[in-house]
Amino acid sequence: MTMGSRVRVLLSTCVVLVAGALLTTACHSSPESQVRIVSGGSAEVGKKLIEHYGCGSCHEIPGVRGASGLVGPPLEKFSKRGYIAGLLRNTADNLTTWISDPKRVEPRTDMPDLGVTPEQARNITAYLYTLR
């Protein structure tokens, strides 16, 4: 085998190994398998706030006692959704804004302004992102 042939075989092997590694990584790090981290948010506190504000009177929310409302959309698998209210990309900052001031995002929404502070909204966001 000539030096040129060895180099080609070595390069081909490297390409195959890199492609295999990328495919394996892609299979194990899909958005559905990633946990969304909400900086400054506590899912435990968020769940309590969801109960306190009565979000379950309008939404079905897994893990929240009595949250079986049918006015708003069910919030199961919320962390996998692409959009919030059909308008905003599903990011922690956008969800926090939506929860704390929904009329700012969509003035005609039926989502009420409950007086949730941005800090409280961040905690609620942390809980909603546990719904996978």
C-alpha positions as CSV (number, residue, x, y, z in Angstrom):
1,M,0.0,0.0,0.0
2,T,1.4,3.4,-1.0
3,M,1.7,6.4,1.3
4,G,-1.2,8.1,-0.6
5,S,-3.4,5.1,-0.1
6,R,-2.7,4.9,3.6
7,V,-3.5,8.6,4.0
8,R,-6.8,8.2,2.1
9,V,-7.8,5.1,4.3
10,L,-6.9,7.0,7.4
11,L,-8.9,10.1,6.3
12,S,-11.9,7.9,5.4
13,T,-11.7,6.1,8.7
14,C,-11.7,9.5,10.5
15,V,-14.7,10.8,8.6
16,V,-16.7,7.6,9.4
17,L,-15.8,7.8,13.1
18,V,-16.7,11.5,13.3
19,A,-19.9,11.0,11.5
20,G,-20.8,8.1,13.8
21,A,-20.0,10.2,16.9
22,L,-22.2,13.1,15.6
23,L,-25.1,10.7,14.8
24,T,-24.9,9.1,18.3
25,T,-24.7,12.5,20.0
26,A,-27.7,13.8,17.9
27,C,-29.7,10.8,19.0
28,H,-29.0,11.3,22.7
29,S,-29.4,15.1,22.9
30,S,-32.7,15.7,21.1
31,P,-34.7,18.6,22.6
32,E,-37.1,16.1,24.1
33,S,-34.4,14.5,26.1
34,Q,-32.9,17.7,27.4
35,V,-34.1,19.2,30.7
36,R,-34.7,22.9,30.5
37,I,-33.0,24.8,33.3
38,V,-34.5,28.0,34.5
39,S,-31.9,30.2,36.1
40,G,-33.3,31.7,39.3
41,G,-36.4,29.5,39.3
42,S,-37.6,26.8,41.6
43,A,-40.0,24.2,40.3
44,E,-41.1,23.3,43.8
45,V,-42.0,26.9,44.5
46,G,-43.6,27.2,41.0
47,K,-45.9,24.3,41.7
48,K,-47.1,26.0,44.9
49,L,-47.6,29.3,43.1
50,I,-49.7,27.5,40.3
51,E,-51.9,26.2,43.1
52,H,-52.0,29.6,44.8
53,Y,-53.0,31.5,41.7
54,G,-55.6,28.9,40.7
55,C,-54.0,28.2,37.2
56,G,-55.7,24.9,37.3
57,S,-59.2,26.5,37.1
58,C,-58.4,27.2,33.4
59,H,-55.7,24.6,32.6
60,E,-55.1,20.9,33.0
61,I,-51.6,20.8,34.7
62,P,-50.0,17.4,35.5
63,G,-48.9,17.0,39.1
64,V,-51.0,19.9,40.4
65,R,-53.9,19.0,42.6
66,G,-57.3,20.0,41.1
67,A,-55.8,21.4,37.9
68,S,-58.4,20.2,35.5
69,G,-59.7,23.3,33.8
70,L,-60.8,23.3,30.2
71,V,-60.8,27.0,29.4
72,G,-57.1,27.3,28.4
73,P,-54.9,24.7,26.8
74,P,-53.7,21.6,28.7
75,L,-50.1,22.2,29.8
76,E,-48.9,18.6,29.7
77,K,-45.5,18.2,28.0
78,F,-45.1,21.9,28.1
79,S,-41.3,21.7,27.9
80,K,-41.5,20.1,24.4
81,R,-43.7,22.8,22.9
82,G,-42.2,25.2,20.3
83,Y,-44.3,28.2,21.0
84,I,-46.2,30.0,23.8
85,A,-49.7,31.2,22.9
86,G,-48.8,30.5,19.3
87,L,-46.7,33.7,19.2
88,L,-43.5,33.4,21.2
89,R,-40.6,30.9,20.9
90,N,-40.8,28.7,24.0
91,T,-37.9,30.1,26.0
92,A,-37.7,30.8,29.8
93,D,-37.6,34.5,29.3
94,N,-40.6,34.5,27.0
95,L,-42.6,32.3,29.2
96,T,-41.8,34.4,32.2
97,T,-43.0,37.5,30.3
98,W,-46.2,35.7,29.2
99,I,-47.1,34.5,32.7
100,S,-46.4,37.9,34.4
101,D,-47.9,40.2,31.7
102,P,-49.9,38.3,29.1
103,K,-51.7,41.4,27.8
104,R,-48.3,42.9,26.9
105,V,-47.7,40.0,24.6
106,E,-51.2,39.6,23.2
107,P,-53.7,42.4,24.2
108,R,-56.7,40.3,23.2
109,T,-55.8,37.1,25.1
110,D,-58.2,35.6,27.6
111,M,-55.3,34.8,29.8
112,P,-55.8,37.0,32.9
113,D,-53.2,39.3,34.5
114,L,-53.2,37.8,37.9
115,G,-50.5,40.1,39.3
116,V,-47.8,37.4,39.2
117,T,-44.4,39.1,39.7
118,P,-41.5,38.3,37.3
119,E,-39.8,36.3,40.1
120,Q,-42.9,34.3,40.7
121,A,-43.4,33.8,37.0
122,R,-39.8,32.4,36.8
123,N,-40.7,29.8,39.4
124,I,-43.8,28.9,37.6
125,T,-41.8,28.6,34.4
126,A,-39.4,26.2,36.2
127,Y,-42.3,24.0,37.1
128,L,-43.8,24.0,33.6
129,Y,-40.4,23.0,32.2
130,T,-40.5,19.8,34.3
131,L,-43.6,18.7,32.3
132,R,-42.0,16.4,29.7
